[in-house]
Amino acid sequence: MKTDNIIIAHPQTSEQLDVMKAFMKALKIKFEISKQSPYNSDFVDKIEKSKQEFENNDFKRVEKNELHNFLGLD
């Protein structure tokens, strides 16, 4: 029986990748390996930087009633 399901895995090590490839081959499951990230690298860098700034308490808290002023919309 054929299925239209797609499984996306993110192995963290080359050993994990090797095991996954062996498993798929053993079960005769078609698979492909893509080295491309589904995300733009600049976007990922900005998100990682933002997470690091948050962890370092390097951010500005804006209250809801100050949002228009903060964004320059007043």
Secondary structure as GFF3:
##gff-version 3
##sequence-region A 1 74
A	DSSP	alpha_helix	14	26	.	.	.	ID=ss1
A	DSSP	alpha_helix	41	55	.	.	.	ID=ss2
A	DSSP	three_ten_helix	64	66	.	.	.	ID=ss3
A	DSSP	alpha_helix	67	70	.	.	.	ID=ss4
###
